């Protein structure tokens, strides 16, 4: 399932209809890694209340074990300049795994 097409469109639709939305970031992909992360950044910067998980963390949550997620609450929390893209990807991955 393409992060930058099907997933992004569906999540924006769900957000507009006031659904509580979650995304398992490593359960979708795109034609390039850059497109995947660009879509994740767009979603996490503009869909307030979106909760992002890794597959492992969601499985832990379902099993009532301690789990982390990244919940967005403000615009542009992952804002960056184009030359900073690799560093922002790394920061996103750390926050996704380390967030409480």
mmCIF file as gemmi writes it, N, C-alpha and C atoms, coordinates in Angstrom:
data_model
loop_
_atom_site.group_PDB
_atom_site.id
_atom_site.type_symbol
_atom_site.label_atom_id
_atom_site.label_alt_id
_atom_site.label_comp_id
_atom_site.label_asym_id
_atom_site.label_entity_id
_atom_site.label_seq_id
_atom_site.pdbx_PDB_ins_code
_atom_site.Cartn_x
_atom_site.Cartn_y
_atom_site.Cartn_z
_atom_site.occupancy
_atom_site.B_iso_or_equiv
_atom_site.pdbx_formal_charge
_atom_site.auth_seq_id
_atom_site.auth_asym_id
_atom_site.pdbx_PDB_model_num
ATOM 1 N N . UNK Axp A 1 ? 0.849 -1.154 0 1 0 ? 1 A 1
ATOM 2 C CA . UNK Axp A 1 ? 0 0 0 1 0 ? 1 A 1
ATOM 3 C C . UNK Axp A 1 ? 0.906 1.232 0 1 0 ? 1 A 1
ATOM 4 N N . UNK Axp A 2 ? 0.705 2.134 -0.929 1 0 ? 2 A 1
ATOM 5 C CA . UNK Axp A 2 ? 1.587 3.292 -1.095 1 0 ? 2 A 1
ATOM 6 C C . UNK Axp A 2 ? 1.277 4.39 -0.079 1 0 ? 2 A 1
ATOM 7 N N . UNK Axp A 3 ? 2.266 4.719 0.729 1 0 ? 3 A 1
ATOM 8 C CA . UNK Axp A 3 ? 2.133 5.748 1.754 1 0 ? 3 A 1
ATOM 9 C C . UNK Axp A 3 ? 1.742 7.08 1.147 1 0 ? 3 A 1
ATOM 10 N N . UNK Axp A 4 ? 2.36 7.411 0.018 1 0 ? 4 A 1
ATOM 11 C CA . UNK Axp A 4 ? 2.169 8.74 -0.573 1 0 ? 4 A 1
ATOM 12 C C . UNK Axp A 4 ? 0.949 8.835 -1.488 1 0 ? 4 A 1
ATOM 13 N N . UNK Axp A 5 ? 0.169 7.757 -1.605 1 0 ? 5 A 1
ATOM 14 C CA . UNK Axp A 5 ? -1.027 7.796 -2.453 1 0 ? 5 A 1
ATOM 15 C C . UNK Axp A 5 ? -2.224 7.307 -1.631 1 0 ? 5 A 1
ATOM 16 N N . UNK Axp A 6 ? -2.422 6.021 -1.585 1 0 ? 6 A 1
ATOM 17 C CA . UNK Axp A 6 ? -3.606 5.434 -0.926 1 0 ? 6 A 1
ATOM 18 C C . UNK Axp A 6 ? -3.675 5.786 0.553 1 0 ? 6 A 1
ATOM 19 N N . UNK Axp A 7 ? -2.585 5.604 1.259 1 0 ? 7 A 1
ATOM 20 C CA . UNK Axp A 7 ? -2.587 5.831 2.705 1 0 ? 7 A 1
ATOM 21 C C . UNK Axp A 7 ? -2.838 7.303 3.009 1 0 ? 7 A 1
ATOM 22 N N . UNK Axp A 8 ? -2.094 8.186 2.361 1 0 ? 8 A 1
ATOM 23 C CA . UNK Axp A 8 ? -2.242 9.61 2.639 1 0 ? 8 A 1
ATOM 24 C C . UNK Axp A 8 ? -3.656 10.088 2.302 1 0 ? 8 A 1
ATOM 25 N N . UNK Axp A 9 ? -4.178 9.708 1.173 1 0 ? 9 A 1
ATOM 26 C CA . UNK Axp A 9 ? -5.533 10.118 0.784 1 0 ? 9 A 1
ATOM 27 C C . UNK Axp A 9 ? -6.57 9.621 1.782 1 0 ? 9 A 1
ATOM 28 N N . UNK Axp A 10 ? -6.452 8.371 2.17 1 0 ? 10 A 1
ATOM 29 C CA . UNK Axp A 10 ? -7.415 7.784 3.108 1 0 ? 10 A 1
ATOM 30 C C . UNK Axp A 10 ? -7.351 8.465 4.473 1 0 ? 10 A 1
ATOM 31 N N . UNK Axp A 11 ? -6.146 8.754 4.946 1 0 ? 11 A 1
ATOM 32 C CA . UNK Axp A 11 ? -6.022 9.388 6.258 1 0 ? 11 A 1
ATOM 33 C C . UNK Axp A 11 ? -6.541 10.824 6.249 1 0 ? 11 A 1
ATOM 34 N N . UNK Axp A 12 ? -6.283 11.568 5.177 1 0 ? 12 A 1
ATOM 35 C CA . UNK Axp A 12 ? -6.833 12.924 5.103 1 0 ? 12 A 1
ATOM 36 C C . UNK Axp A 12 ? -8.364 12.879 5.088 1 0 ? 12 A 1
ATOM 37 N N . UNK Axp A 13 ? -8.934 11.92 4.364 1 0 ? 13 A 1
ATOM 38 C CA . UNK Axp A 13 ? -10.391 11.75 4.35 1 0 ? 13 A 1
ATOM 39 C C . UNK Axp A 13 ? -10.914 11.433 5.751 1 0 ? 13 A 1
ATOM 40 N N . UNK Axp A 14 ? -10.28 10.48 6.409 1 0 ? 14 A 1
ATOM 41 C CA . UNK Axp A 14 ? -10.707 10.091 7.759 1 0 ? 14 A 1
ATOM 42 C C . UNK Axp A 14 ? -10.612 11.271 8.723 1 0 ? 14 A 1
ATOM 43 N N . UNK Axp A 15 ? -9.553 12.046 8.605 1 0 ? 15 A 1
ATOM 44 C CA . UNK Axp A 15 ? -9.363 13.224 9.463 1 0 ? 15 A 1
ATOM 45 C C . UNK Axp A 15 ? -10.482 14.236 9.241 1 0 ? 15 A 1
ATOM 46 N N . UNK Axp A 16 ? -10.855 14.47 7.996 1 0 ? 16 A 1
ATOM 47 C CA . UNK Axp A 16 ? -11.914 15.421 7.682 1 0 ? 16 A 1
ATOM 48 C C . UNK Axp A 16 ? -13.282 14.976 8.214 1 0 ? 16 A 1
ATOM 49 N N . UNK Axp A 17 ? -13.417 13.674 8.457 1 0 ? 17 A 1
ATOM 50 C CA . UNK Axp A 17 ? -14.672 13.141 8.999 1 0 ? 17 A 1
ATOM 51 C C . UNK Axp A 17 ? -14.559 12.849 10.502 1 0 ? 17 A 1
ATOM 52 N N . UNK Axp A 18 ? -13.554 13.444 11.142 1 0 ? 18 A 1
ATOM 53 C CA . UNK Axp A 18 ? -13.371 13.373 12.603 1 0 ? 18 A 1
ATOM 54 C C . UNK Axp A 18 ? -13.131 11.975 13.157 1 0 ? 18 A 1
ATOM 55 N N . UNK Axp A 19 ? -12.522 11.109 12.367 1 0 ? 19 A 1
ATOM 56 C CA . UNK Axp A 19 ? -12.136 9.806 12.889 1 0 ? 19 A 1
ATOM 57 C C . UNK Axp A 19 ? -10.869 9.953 13.721 1 0 ? 19 A 1
ATOM 58 N N . UNK Axp A 20 ? -10.719 9.107 14.713 1 0 ? 20 A 1
ATOM 59 C CA . UNK Axp A 20 ? -9.455 8.993 15.425 1 0 ? 20 A 1
ATOM 60 C C . UNK Axp A 20 ? -8.576 8.11 14.545 1 0 ? 20 A 1
ATOM 61 N N . UNK Axp A 21 ? -7.392 8.578 14.171 1 0 ? 21 A 1
ATOM 62 C CA . UNK Axp A 21 ? -6.602 7.847 13.188 1 0 ? 21 A 1
ATOM 63 C C . UNK Axp A 21 ? -5.236 7.45 13.73 1 0 ? 21 A 1
ATOM 64 N N . UNK Axp A 22 ? -4.824 6.279 13.32 1 0 ? 22 A 1
ATOM 65 C CA . UNK Axp A 22 ? -3.513 5.73 13.648 1 0 ? 22 A 1
ATOM 66 C C . UNK Axp A 22 ? -2.896 5.215 12.362 1 0 ? 22 A 1
ATOM 67 N N . UNK Axp A 23 ? -1.582 5.171 12.347 1 0 ? 23 A 1
ATOM 68 C CA . UNK Axp A 23 ? -0.861 4.669 11.179 1 0 ? 23 A 1
ATOM 69 C C . UNK Axp A 23 ? 0.312 3.83 11.652 1 0 ? 23 A 1
ATOM 70 N N . UNK Axp A 24 ? 0.452 2.649 11.082 1 0 ? 24 A 1
ATOM 71 C CA . UNK Axp A 24 ? 1.609 1.799 11.35 1 0 ? 24 A 1
ATOM 72 C C . UNK Axp A 24 ? 2.627 2.127 10.263 1 0 ? 24 A 1
ATOM 73 N N . UNK Axp A 25 ? 3.618 2.919 10.636 1 0 ? 25 A 1
ATOM 74 C CA . UNK Axp A 25 ? 4.531 3.521 9.661 1 0 ? 25 A 1
ATOM 75 C C . UNK Axp A 25 ? 5.347 2.503 8.873 1 0 ? 25 A 1
ATOM 76 N N . UNK Axp A 26 ? 5.672 1.381 9.481 1 0 ? 26 A 1
ATOM 77 C CA . UNK Axp A 26 ? 6.478 0.396 8.758 1 0 ? 26 A 1
ATOM 78 C C . UNK Axp A 26 ? 5.623 -0.682 8.09 1 0 ? 26 A 1
ATOM 79 N N . UNK Axp A 27 ? 4.308 -0.48 8.062 1 0 ? 27 A 1
ATOM 80 C CA . UNK Axp A 27 ? 3.419 -1.429 7.383 1 0 ? 27 A 1
ATOM 81 C C . UNK Axp A 27 ? 2.983 -0.912 6.015 1 0 ? 27 A 1
ATOM 82 N N . UNK Axp A 28 ? 3.507 0.229 5.621 1 0 ? 28 A 1
ATOM 83 C CA . UNK Axp A 28 ? 3.224 0.773 4.291 1 0 ? 28 A 1
ATOM 84 C C . UNK Axp A 28 ? 4.544 1.243 3.697 1 0 ? 28 A 1
ATOM 85 N N . UNK Axp A 29 ? 4.522 1.549 2.424 1 0 ? 29 A 1
ATOM 86 C CA . UNK Axp A 29 ? 5.75 1.934 1.74 1 0 ? 29 A 1
ATOM 87 C C . UNK Axp A 29 ? 5.383 2.793 0.54 1 0 ? 29 A 1
ATOM 88 N N . UNK Axp A 30 ? 6.372 3.178 -0.209 1 0 ? 30 A 1
ATOM 89 C CA . UNK Axp A 30 ? 6.168 3.954 -1.435 1 0 ? 30 A 1
ATOM 90 C C . UNK Axp A 30 ? 7.18 3.468 -2.463 1 0 ? 30 A 1
ATOM 91 N N . UNK Axp A 31 ? 7.148 4.068 -3.623 1 0 ? 31 A 1
ATOM 92 C CA . UNK Axp A 31 ? 8.076 3.639 -4.674 1 0 ? 31 A 1
ATOM 93 C C . UNK Axp A 31 ? 9.519 3.99 -4.333 1 0 ? 31 A 1
ATOM 94 N N . UNK Axp A 32 ? 9.719 4.986 -3.467 1 0 ? 32 A 1
ATOM 95 C CA . UNK Axp A 32 ? 11.058 5.319 -2.988 1 0 ? 32 A 1
ATOM 96 C C . UNK Axp A 32 ? 10.988 5.596 -1.487 1 0 ? 32 A 1
ATOM 97 N N . UNK Axp A 33 ? 12.097 5.459 -0.814 1 0 ? 33 A 1
ATOM 98 C CA . UNK Axp A 33 ? 12.158 5.763 0.616 1 0 ? 33 A 1
ATOM 99 C C . UNK Axp A 33 ? 11.858 7.243 0.869 1 0 ? 33 A 1
ATOM 100 N N . UNK Axp A 34 ? 12.336 8.102 -0.027 1 0 ? 34 A 1
ATOM 101 C CA . UNK Axp A 34 ? 12.067 9.529 0.099 1 0 ? 34 A 1
ATOM 102 C C . UNK Axp A 34 ? 10.587 9.839 0.017 1 0 ? 34 A 1
ATOM 103 N N . UNK Axp A 35 ? 9.868 9.185 -0.896 1 0 ? 35 A 1
ATOM 104 C CA . UNK Axp A 35 ? 8.426 9.401 -1.018 1 0 ? 35 A 1
ATOM 105 C C . UNK Axp A 35 ? 7.695 8.903 0.222 1 0 ? 35 A 1
ATOM 106 N N . UNK Axp A 36 ? 8.135 7.781 0.763 1 0 ? 36 A 1
ATOM 107 C CA . UNK Axp A 36 ? 7.525 7.229 1.979 1 0 ? 36 A 1
ATOM 108 C C . UNK Axp A 36 ? 7.665 8.213 3.142 1 0 ? 36 A 1
ATOM 109 N N . UNK Axp A 37 ? 8.882 8.662 3.387 1 0 ? 37 A 1
ATOM 110 C CA . UNK Axp A 37 ? 9.102 9.575 4.512 1 0 ? 37 A 1
ATOM 111 C C . UNK Axp A 37 ? 8.48 10.945 4.27 1 0 ? 37 A 1
ATOM 112 N N . UNK Axp A 38 ? 8.482 11.405 3.05 1 0 ? 38 A 1
ATOM 113 C CA . UNK Axp A 38 ? 7.818 12.683 2.753 1 0 ? 38 A 1
ATOM 114 C C . UNK Axp A 38 ? 6.341 12.61 3.111 1 0 ? 38 A 1
ATOM 115 N N . UNK Axp A 39 ? 5.696 11.515 2.753 1 0 ? 39 A 1
ATOM 116 C CA . UNK Axp A 39 ? 4.278 11.342 3.074 1 0 ? 39 A 1
ATOM 117 C C . UNK Axp A 39 ? 4.078 11.253 4.583 1 0 ? 39 A 1
ATOM 118 N N . UNK Axp A 40 ? 4.939 10.506 5.273 1 0 ? 40 A 1
ATOM 119 C CA . UNK Axp A 40 ? 4.821 10.418 6.73 1 0 ? 40 A 1
ATOM 120 C C . UNK Axp A 40 ? 4.986 11.79 7.374 1 0 ? 40 A 1
ATOM 121 N N . UNK Axp A 41 ? 5.908 12.591 6.866 1 0 ? 41 A 1
ATOM 122 C CA . UNK Axp A 41 ? 6.123 13.93 7.431 1 0 ? 41 A 1
ATOM 123 C C . UNK Axp A 41 ? 4.921 14.834 7.164 1 0 ? 41 A 1
ATOM 124 N N . UNK Axp A 42 ? 4.383 14.784 5.961 1 0 ? 42 A 1
ATOM 125 C CA . UNK Axp A 42 ? 3.192 15.588 5.654 1 0 ? 42 A 1
ATOM 126 C C . UNK Axp A 42 ? 2.055 15.198 6.591 1 0 ? 42 A 1
ATOM 127 N N . UNK Axp A 43 ? 1.826 13.907 6.731 1 0 ? 43 A 1
ATOM 128 C CA . UNK Axp A 43 ? 0.754 13.446 7.605 1 0 ? 43 A 1
ATOM 129 C C . UNK Axp A 43 ? 0.995 13.845 9.05 1 0 ? 43 A 1
ATOM 130 N N . UNK Axp A 44 ? 2.197 13.624 9.542 1 0 ? 44 A 1
ATOM 131 C CA . UNK Axp A 44 ? 2.452 13.908 10.949 1 0 ? 44 A 1
ATOM 132 C C . UNK Axp A 44 ? 2.523 15.402 11.238 1 0 ? 44 A 1
ATOM 133 N N . UNK Axp A 45 ? 2.809 16.211 10.232 1 0 ? 45 A 1
ATOM 134 C CA . UNK Axp A 45 ? 2.839 17.663 10.443 1 0 ? 45 A 1
ATOM 135 C C . UNK Axp A 45 ? 1.458 18.298 10.377 1 0 ? 45 A 1
ATOM 136 N N . UNK Axp A 46 ? 0.474 17.649 9.761 1 0 ? 46 A 1
ATOM 137 C CA . UNK Axp A 46 ? -0.801 18.313 9.529 1 0 ? 46 A 1
ATOM 138 C C . UNK Axp A 46 ? -2.036 17.579 10.021 1 0 ? 46 A 1
ATOM 139 N N . UNK Axp A 47 ? -1.921 16.345 10.407 1 0 ? 47 A 1
ATOM 140 C CA . UNK Axp A 47 ? -3.076 15.629 10.957 1 0 ? 47 A 1
ATOM 141 C C . UNK Axp A 47 ? -2.915 15.551 12.468 1 0 ? 47 A 1
ATOM 142 N N . UNK Axp A 48 ? -3.434 16.565 13.151 1 0 ? 48 A 1
ATOM 143 C CA . UNK Axp A 48 ? -3.28 16.644 14.6 1 0 ? 48 A 1
ATOM 144 C C . UNK Axp A 48 ? -4.036 15.51 15.263 1 0 ? 48 A 1
ATOM 145 N N . UNK Axp A 49 ? -3.369 14.83 16.167 1 0 ? 49 A 1
ATOM 146 C CA . UNK Axp A 49 ? -3.965 13.686 16.835 1 0 ? 49 A 1
ATOM 147 C C . UNK Axp A 49 ? -3.636 12.362 16.171 1 0 ? 49 A 1
ATOM 148 N N . UNK Axp A 50 ? -2.992 12.4 15.007 1 0 ? 50 A 1
ATOM 149 C CA . UNK Axp A 50 ? -2.555 11.164 14.357 1 0 ? 50 A 1
ATOM 150 C C . UNK Axp A 50 ? -1.589 10.444 15.289 1 0 ? 50 A 1
ATOM 151 N N . UNK Axp A 51 ? -1.805 9.162 15.469 1 0 ? 51 A 1
ATOM 152 C CA . UNK Axp A 51 ? -0.903 8.363 16.283 1 0 ? 51 A 1
ATOM 153 C C . UNK Axp A 51 ? -0.151 7.403 15.378 1 0 ? 51 A 1
ATOM 154 N N . UNK Axp A 52 ? 1.173 7.503 15.399 1 0 ? 52 A 1
ATOM 155 C CA . UNK Axp A 52 ? 2.037 6.672 14.563 1 0 ? 52 A 1
ATOM 156 C C . UNK Axp A 52 ? 2.68 5.589 15.415 1 0 ? 52 A 1
ATOM 157 N N . UNK Axp A 53 ? 2.677 4.39 14.878 1 0 ? 53 A 1
ATOM 158 C CA . UNK Axp A 53 ? 3.27 3.236 15.538 1 0 ? 53 A 1
ATOM 159 C C . UNK Axp A 53 ? 4.248 2.542 14.599 1 0 ? 53 A 1
ATOM 160 N N . UNK Axp A 54 ? 5.116 1.725 15.171 1 0 ? 54 A 1
ATOM 161 C CA . UNK Axp A 54 ? 5.805 0.686 14.405 1 0 ? 54 A 1
ATOM 162 C C . UNK Axp A 54 ? 4.967 -0.574 14.595 1 0 ? 54 A 1
ATOM 163 N N . UNK Axp A 55 ? 5.175 -1.565 13.766 1 0 ? 55 A 1
ATOM 164 C CA . UNK Axp A 55 ? 4.452 -2.825 13.893 1 0 ? 55 A 1
ATOM 165 C C . UNK Axp A 55 ? 4.691 -3.429 15.272 1 0 ? 55 A 1
ATOM 166 N N . UNK Axp A 56 ? 5.929 -3.402 15.712 1 0 ? 56 A 1
ATOM 167 C CA . UNK Axp A 56 ? 6.273 -3.967 17.021 1 0 ? 56 A 1
ATOM 168 C C . UNK Axp A 56 ? 5.532 -3.251 18.153 1 0 ? 56 A 1
ATOM 169 N N . UNK Axp A 57 ? 5.514 -1.925 18.114 1 0 ? 57 A 1
ATOM 170 C CA . UNK Axp A 57 ? 4.867 -1.176 19.187 1 0 ? 57 A 1
ATOM 171 C C . UNK Axp A 57 ? 3.354 -1.371 19.203 1 0 ? 57 A 1
ATOM 172 N N . UNK Axp A 58 ? 2.741 -1.46 18.038 1 0 ? 58 A 1
ATOM 173 C CA . UNK Axp A 58 ? 1.302 -1.706 17.994 1 0 ? 58 A 1
ATOM 174 C C . UNK Axp A 58 ? 0.975 -3.097 18.54 1 0 ? 58 A 1
ATOM 175 N N . UNK Axp A 59 ? 1.778 -4.078 18.196 1 0 ? 59 A 1
ATOM 176 C CA . UNK Axp A 59 ? 1.592 -5.427 18.719 1 0 ? 59 A 1
ATOM 177 C C . UNK Axp A 59 ? 1.706 -5.421 20.241 1 0 ? 59 A 1
ATOM 178 N N . UNK Axp A 60 ? 2.671 -4.673 20.767 1 0 ? 60 A 1
ATOM 179 C CA . UNK Axp A 60 ? 2.816 -4.561 22.215 1 0 ? 60 A 1
ATOM 180 C C . UNK Axp A 60 ? 1.568 -3.929 22.836 1 0 ? 60 A 1
ATOM 181 N N . UNK Axp A 61 ? 1.066 -2.879 22.222 1 0 ? 61 A 1
ATOM 182 C CA . UNK Axp A 61 ? -0.138 -2.214 22.75 1 0 ? 61 A 1
ATOM 183 C C . UNK Axp A 61 ? -1.315 -3.182 22.773 1 0 ? 61 A 1
ATOM 184 N N . UNK Axp A 62 ? -1.497 -3.944 21.683 1 0 ? 62 A 1
ATOM 185 C CA . UNK Axp A 62 ? -2.605 -4.899 21.613 1 0 ? 62 A 1
ATOM 186 C C . UNK Axp A 62 ? -2.485 -5.987 22.682 1 0 ? 62 A 1
ATOM 187 N N . UNK Axp A 63 ? -1.247 -6.282 23.081 1 0 ? 63 A 1
ATOM 188 C CA . UNK Axp A 63 ? -1.015 -7.305 24.102 1 0 ? 63 A 1
ATOM 189 C C . UNK Axp A 63 ? -0.934 -6.713 25.511 1 0 ? 63 A 1
ATOM 190 N N . UNK Axp A 64 ? -1.388 -5.46 25.657 1 0 ? 64 A 1
ATOM 191 C CA . UNK Axp A 64 ? -1.38 -4.767 26.945 1 0 ? 64 A 1
ATOM 192 C C . UNK Axp A 64 ? 0.008 -4.705 27.583 1 0 ? 64 A 1
ATOM 193 N N . UNK Axp A 65 ? 1.025 -4.585 26.744 1 0 ? 65 A 1
ATOM 194 C CA . UNK Axp A 65 ? 2.396 -4.409 27.202 1 0 ? 65 A 1
ATOM 195 C C . UNK Axp A 65 ? 2.775 -2.946 27.025 1 0 ? 65 A 1
ATOM 196 N N . UNK Axp A 66 ? 3.786 -2.47 27.738 1 0 ? 66 A 1
ATOM 197 C CA . UNK Axp A 66 ? 4.227 -1.085 27.53 1 0 ? 66 A 1
ATOM 198 C C . UNK Axp A 66 ? 4.612 -0.874 26.069 1 0 ? 66 A 1
ATOM 199 N N . UNK Axp A 67 ? 4.093 0.194 25.486 1 0 ? 67 A 1
ATOM 200 C CA . UNK Axp A 67 ? 4.338 0.476 24.073 1 0 ? 67 A 1
ATOM 201 C C . UNK Axp A 67 ? 4.462 1.979 23.88 1 0 ? 67 A 1
ATOM 202 N N . UNK Axp A 68 ? 5.169 2.352 22.857 1 0 ? 68 A 1
ATOM 203 C CA . UNK Axp A 68 ? 5.317 3.766 22.537 1 0 ? 68 A 1
ATOM 204 C C . UNK Axp A 68 ? 4.654 4.069 21.204 1 0 ? 68 A 1
ATOM 205 N N . UNK Axp A 69 ? 4.348 5.333 21.019 1 0 ? 69 A 1
ATOM 206 C CA . UNK Axp A 69 ? 3.826 5.813 19.748 1 0 ? 69 A 1
ATOM 207 C C . UNK Axp A 69 ? 4.193 7.281 19.649 1 0 ? 69 A 1
ATOM 208 N N . UNK Axp A 70 ? 4.014 7.831 18.488 1 0 ? 70 A 1
ATOM 209 C CA . UNK Axp A 70 ? 4.249 9.253 18.268 1 0 ? 70 A 1
ATOM 210 C C . UNK Axp A 70 ? 2.905 9.868 17.921 1 0 ? 70 A 1
ATOM 211 N N . UNK Axp A 71 ? 2.419 10.754 18.779 1 0 ? 71 A 1
ATOM 212 C CA . UNK Axp A 71 ? 1.143 11.424 18.534 1 0 ? 71 A 1
ATOM 213 C C . UNK Axp A 71 ? 1.428 12.878 18.172 1 0 ? 71 A 1
ATOM 214 N N . UNK Axp A 72 ? 0.86 13.307 17.072 1 0 ? 72 A 1
ATOM 215 C CA . UNK Axp A 72 ? 1.081 14.678 16.618 1 0 ? 72 A 1
ATOM 216 C C . UNK Axp A 72 ? 0.095 15.617 17.291 1 0 ? 72 A 1
ATOM 217 N N . UNK Axp A 73 ? 0.59 16.784 17.693 1 0 ? 73 A 1
ATOM 218 C CA . UNK Axp A 73 ? -0.265 17.724 18.403 1 0 ? 73 A 1
ATOM 219 C C . UNK Axp A 73 ? -0.117 19.159 17.906 1 0 ? 73 A 1
ATOM 220 N N . UNK Axp A 74 ? 0.875 19.405 17.093 1 0 ? 74 A 1
ATOM 221 C CA . UNK Axp A 74 ? 1.125 20.779 16.643 1 0 ? 74 A 1
ATOM 222 C C . UNK Axp A 74 ? 1.623 20.764 15.202 1 0 ? 74 A 1
ATOM 223 N N . UNK Axp A 75 ? 1.398 21.854 14.483 1 0 ? 75 A 1
ATOM 224 C CA . UNK Axp A 75 ? 1.857 21.894 13.091 1 0 ? 75 A 1
ATOM 225 C C . UNK Axp A 75 ? 3.377 21.952 13.002 1 0 ? 75 A 1
ATOM 226 N N . UNK Axp A 76 ? 3.886 21.356 11.963 1 0 ? 76 A 1
ATOM 227 C CA . UNK Axp A 76 ? 5.309 21.425 11.624 1 0 ? 76 A 1
ATOM 228 C C . UNK Axp A 76 ? 6.257 20.947 12.716 1 0 ? 76 A 1
ATOM 229 N N . UNK Axp A 77 ? 5.85 19.966 13.498 1 0 ? 77 A 1
ATOM 230 C CA . UNK Axp A 77 ? 6.775 19.47 14.519 1 0 ? 77 A 1
ATOM 231 C C . UNK Axp A 77 ? 7.952 18.731 13.9 1 0 ? 77 A 1
ATOM 232 N N . UNK Axp A 78 ? 7.856 18.393 12.636 1 0 ? 78 A 1
ATOM 233 C CA . UNK Axp A 78 ? 8.97 17.771 11.92 1 0 ? 78 A 1
ATOM 234 C C . UNK Axp A 78 ? 9.387 18.63 10.724 1 0 ? 78 A 1
ATOM 235 N N . UNK Axp A 79 ? 9.28 19.941 10.876 1 0 ? 79 A 1
ATOM 236 C CA . UNK Axp A 79 ? 9.663 20.841 9.779 1 0 ? 79 A 1
ATOM 237 C C . UNK Axp A 79 ? 11.168 20.721 9.518 1 0 ? 79 A 1
ATOM 238 N N . UNK Axp A 80 ? 11.554 20.879 8.26 1 0 ? 80 A 1
ATOM 239 C CA . UNK Axp A 80 ? 12.96 20.767 7.9 1 0 ? 80 A 1
ATOM 240 C C . UNK Axp A 80 ? 13.213 21.43 6.561 1 0 ? 80 A 1
ATOM 241 N N . UNK Axp A 81 ? 14.493 21.677 6.29 1 0 ? 81 A 1
ATOM 242 C CA . UNK Axp A 81 ? 14.943 22.161 4.991 1 0 ? 81 A 1
ATOM 243 C C . UNK Axp A 81 ? 15.36 20.942 4.163 1 0 ? 81 A 1
ATOM 244 N N . UNK Axp A 82 ? 15.295 21.023 2.841 1 0 ? 82 A 1
ATOM 245 C CA . UNK Axp A 82 ? 15.601 19.848 2.007 1 0 ? 82 A 1
ATOM 246 C C . UNK Axp A 82 ? 16.938 19.182 2.301 1 0 ? 82 A 1
ATOM 247 N N . UNK Axp A 83 ? 17.976 19.957 2.582 1 0 ? 83 A 1
ATOM 248 C CA . UNK Axp A 83 ? 19.287 19.353 2.83 1 0 ? 83 A 1
ATOM 249 C C . UNK Axp A 83 ? 19.354 18.625 4.178 1 0 ? 83 A 1
ATOM 250 N N . UNK Axp A 84 ? 18.346 18.793 5.015 1 0 ? 84 A 1
ATOM 251 C CA . UNK Axp A 84 ? 18.304 18.145 6.321 1 0 ? 84 A 1
ATOM 252 C C . UNK Axp A 84 ? 17.502 16.85 6.312 1 0 ? 84 A 1
ATOM 253 N N . UNK Axp A 85 ? 17.025 16.44 5.157 1 0 ? 85 A 1
ATOM 254 C CA . UNK Axp A 85 ? 16.122 15.293 5.067 1 0 ? 85 A 1
ATOM 255 C C . UNK Axp A 85 ? 16.659 14.049 5.774 1 0 ? 85 A 1
ATOM 256 N N . UNK Axp A 86 ? 17.909 13.629 5.544 1 0 ? 86 A 1
ATOM 257 C CA . UNK Axp A 86 ? 18.387 12.413 6.222 1 0 ? 86 A 1
ATOM 258 C C . UNK Axp A 86 ? 18.376 12.547 7.75 1 0 ? 86 A 1
ATOM 259 N N . UNK Axp A 87 ? 18.718 13.708 8.267 1 0 ? 87 A 1
ATOM 260 C CA . UNK Axp A 87 ? 18.722 13.903 9.71 1 0 ? 87 A 1
ATOM 261 C C . UNK Axp A 87 ? 17.294 13.874 10.271 1 0 ? 87 A 1
ATOM 262 N N . UNK Axp A 88 ? 16.352 14.41 9.517 1 0 ? 88 A 1
ATOM 263 C CA . UNK Axp A 88 ? 14.966 14.428 9.974 1 0 ? 88 A 1
ATOM 264 C C . UNK Axp A 88 ? 14.385 13.013 9.953 1 0 ? 88 A 1
ATOM 265 N N . UNK Axp A 89 ? 14.756 12.213 8.969 1 0 ? 89 A 1
ATOM 266 C CA . UNK Axp A 89 ? 14.325 10.813 8.94 1 0 ? 89 A 1
ATOM 267 C C . UNK Axp A 89 ? 14.827 10.107 10.198 1 0 ? 89 A 1
ATOM 268 N N . UNK Axp A 90 ? 16.082 10.312 10.536 1 0 ? 90 A 1
ATOM 269 C CA . UNK Axp A 90 ? 16.658 9.687 11.734 1 0 ? 90 A 1
ATOM 270 C C . UNK Axp A 90 ? 15.94 10.179 12.995 1 0 ? 90 A 1
ATOM 271 N N . UNK Axp A 91 ? 15.67 11.47 13.073 1 0 ? 91 A 1
ATOM 272 C CA . UNK Axp A 91 ? 14.962 12.032 14.239 1 0 ? 91 A 1
ATOM 273 C C . UNK Axp A 91 ? 13.553 11.449 14.338 1 0 ? 91 A 1
ATOM 274 N N . UNK Axp A 92 ? 12.879 11.322 13.202 1 0 ? 92 A 1
ATOM 275 C CA . UNK Axp A 92 ? 11.536 10.744 13.164 1 0 ? 92 A 1
ATOM 276 C C . UNK Axp A 92 ? 11.569 9.307 13.674 1 0 ? 92 A 1
ATOM 277 N N . UNK Axp A 93 ? 12.522 8.519 13.195 1 0 ? 93 A 1
ATOM 278 C CA . UNK Axp A 93 ? 12.631 7.121 13.615 1 0 ? 93 A 1
ATOM 279 C C . UNK Axp A 93 ? 12.882 7.025 15.12 1 0 ? 93 A 1
ATOM 280 N N . UNK Axp A 94 ? 13.753 7.859 15.654 1 0 ? 94 A 1
ATOM 281 C CA . UNK Axp A 94 ? 14.018 7.853 17.093 1 0 ? 94 A 1
ATOM 282 C C . UNK Axp A 94 ? 12.769 8.212 17.874 1 0 ? 94 A 1
ATOM 283 N N . UNK Axp A 95 ? 12.049 9.244 17.444 1 0 ? 95 A 1
ATOM 284 C CA . UNK Axp A 95 ? 10.848 9.671 18.156 1 0 ? 95 A 1
ATOM 285 C C . UNK Axp A 95 ? 9.756 8.629 18.066 1 0 ? 95 A 1
ATOM 286 N N . UNK Axp A 96 ? 9.669 7.945 16.957 1 0 ? 96 A 1
ATOM 287 C CA . UNK Axp A 96 ? 8.645 6.915 16.783 1 0 ? 96 A 1
ATOM 288 C C . UNK Axp A 96 ? 8.895 5.755 17.743 1 0 ? 96 A 1
ATOM 289 N N . UNK Axp A 97 ? 10.132 5.413 17.946 1 0 ? 97 A 1
ATOM 290 C CA . UNK Axp A 97 ? 10.483 4.303 18.817 1 0 ? 97 A 1
ATOM 291 C C . UNK Axp A 97 ? 10.546 4.73 20.281 1 0 ? 97 A 1
ATOM 292 N N . UNK Axp A 98 ? 11.024 5.965 20.541 1 0 ? 98 A 1
ATOM 293 C CA . UNK Axp A 98 ? 11.243 6.416 21.912 1 0 ? 98 A 1
ATOM 294 C C . UNK Axp A 98 ? 10.099 7.212 22.517 1 0 ? 98 A 1
ATOM 295 N N . UNK Axp A 99 ? 9.115 7.596 21.707 1 0 ? 99 A 1
ATOM 296 C CA . UNK Axp A 99 ? 8.027 8.452 22.209 1 0 ? 99 A 1
ATOM 297 C C . UNK Axp A 99 ? 7.233 7.735 23.286 1 0 ? 99 A 1
ATOM 298 N N . UNK Axp A 100 ? 6.668 8.52 24.165 1 0 ? 100 A 1
ATOM 299 C CA . UNK Axp A 100 ? 5.85 7.92 25.245 1 0 ? 100 A 1
ATOM 300 C C . UNK Axp A 100 ? 4.44 8.399 25.137 1 0 ? 100 A 1
